[in-house]
């Protein structure tokens, strides 16, 4: 059963249900990183977006979206928006990971930004995601 089938719009999961469904230590590590580094707590929201419908987990700081996490069975995807002010630093970080560099290059800009949907499958990917979030959190509007 997919995430959106298990948790319909009428049935909101809590963070424990999300963690149980994802069943990955990478999930726990990223949540801990977000709370310890930025003092932000996750917010569960429902999206009707055709690309990734269903409940997701958002992190915002000062009204700025840092990332959105999409639960999947035994893995999760992290959406990070790379805006024009973040490009140079993000490209430097992404140059260290071939698959993510290719993802970035193949993601067409939309409204002046690239919306990267990164499947967090291992510790190396998670480390790049953390660096991208740090870039996103530190750039002034």
Steps between C-alpha positions, in 0.01 A plus 500: 500500500641839402534789744212697345275192508582422862458860618224671308417867536253414775754298702802708606800302623712611793881508494520151651289358216721679246818361658353150518400506132838632384688265733842658441765632738567771240156644578574520869841653431358774276224591746757522779725716282215741421396536862853529643648724230210732423264456794214419266235240549335305221153587383282237336295638211280355229572574135282435198800550271479250215876433519497386862149501647435424864642586839850642515727653761614862465772695670488879501712760673396863514228438243754353256454140385818302567379169361201271461525128569286242323460160668542182300535140608848458655624831353402864464540779249618848590386799295746789512457813296826651371441867426719741306684619814588141592618373163878547536524333841255224407686416179825472698339259748331299224827463308612248765215257424464389137139381510377813678700724267328333204161538671568871545612546141193316369255697717365788297470835680147601598433860607876558527571199721569129471274276704709194581319182603779299664442139605690463827631148454829503691723701731689670216176636353385607846824693555450690172139571597614643834750727324233622256263572788777695673551708186127559479474598866788748488416693182336836565180579313 
